[in-house]
């Protein structure tokens, strides 16, 4: 009787290593609107007088700015999706950057 290897240790096909990663489609509108809302909410928190709330807003914006840049980078490869929603996110990001530079 020949030995047959169990299937539990066989290598699975690796779908994550396929060459075409752009098949996901463009960035969804809800992603853009969520980022816009979060950036505006961070600005509202920064404007509050309470030290803890102000610090929470600064922390939120510090986390959101690199994330927003990463989403724009992915959008360059995959497509913007809704141009109006992407524009609103770009405007909110520009306002956050101008707010903290001045």
C-alpha positions in Angstrom: 0.0 0.0 0.0 1.5 3.3 -1.1 1.7 6.2 1.4 -0.5 9.1 0.5 0.3 12.5 2.1 -2.5 14.1 3.9 -4.0 17.2 2.3 -3.6 19.3 5.5 0.0 20.1 4.8 -0.1 20.7 1.1 0.6 24.1 -0.1 -2.4 26.2 -0.9 -2.5 28.5 -3.9 -1.6 32.0 -2.9 -4.2 34.3 -4.2 -2.5 37.3 -2.5 0.6 36.9 -4.7 -1.2 37.2 -8.0 0.1 39.9 -10.3 -3.1 41.8 -11.0 -3.9 43.7 -7.8 -5.9 46.5 -9.5 -8.9 44.3 -9.9 -10.4 45.7 -6.7 -11.6 48.7 -8.6 -11.6 52.4 -7.6 -11.7 53.8 -4.1 -15.2 53.8 -2.9 -17.2 57.0 -2.2 -17.8 56.0 1.4 -14.0 55.9 2.0 -13.6 59.4 0.8 -16.6 60.7 2.8 -15.4 58.9 5.9 -12.0 60.5 5.6 -13.6 63.9 5.1 -15.8 63.5 8.1 -13.0 62.3 10.3 -10.7 65.2 9.3 -13.5 67.7 10.0 -14.3 66.0 13.3 -10.6 66.2 14.2 -10.6 69.9 13.5 -13.7 70.4 15.7 -12.0 68.5 18.6 -8.8 70.6 18.2 -10.9 73.8 18.5 -12.2 72.7 22.0 -10.8 74.4 25.1 -10.5 71.2 27.2 -6.9 69.9 27.1 -7.9 66.3 26.8 -10.3 66.9 24.0 -7.8 69.1 22.2 -5.2 66.4 22.5 -7.6 63.8 21.2 -8.2 66.0 18.1 -4.5 66.4 17.5 -3.9 62.7 17.9 -6.7 61.9 15.4 -5.3 64.3 12.8 -1.8 63.0 13.2 -3.1 59.5 12.5 -5.4 60.6 9.6 -3.0 62.7 7.6 -0.7 59.8 6.6 -3.7 57.5 6.1 -5.2 60.1 3.7 -2.0 60.3 1.8 -1.9 56.5 1.5 -5.5 56.5 0.2 -4.6 59.1 -2.4 -1.6 57.0 -3.4 -3.8 54.0 -3.8 -6.3 56.1 -5.8 -3.6 57.0 -8.3 -3.1 53.2 -9.0 -6.7 52.1 -8.7 -8.8 55.1 -9.7 -10.5 57.9 -7.8 -14.0 56.6 -7.9 -16.3 59.5 -7.1 -14.3 62.7 -8.1 -16.5 65.0 -6.0 -15.9 62.9 -2.8 -12.2 62.8 -3.5 -12.2 66.5 -4.0 -13.9 67.1 -0.7 -11.3 64.9 1.0 -8.5 66.9 -0.7 -10.0 70.2 0.5 -10.4 68.9 4.0 -6.8 67.7 4.0 -5.5 71.0 2.6 -7.4 72.9 5.3 -5.9 70.7 8.1 -2.4 71.2 6.7 -2.8 74.9 6.3 -4.4 75.1 9.8 -1.3 73.5 11.4 1.3 75.3 9.4 0.0 78.7 10.4 
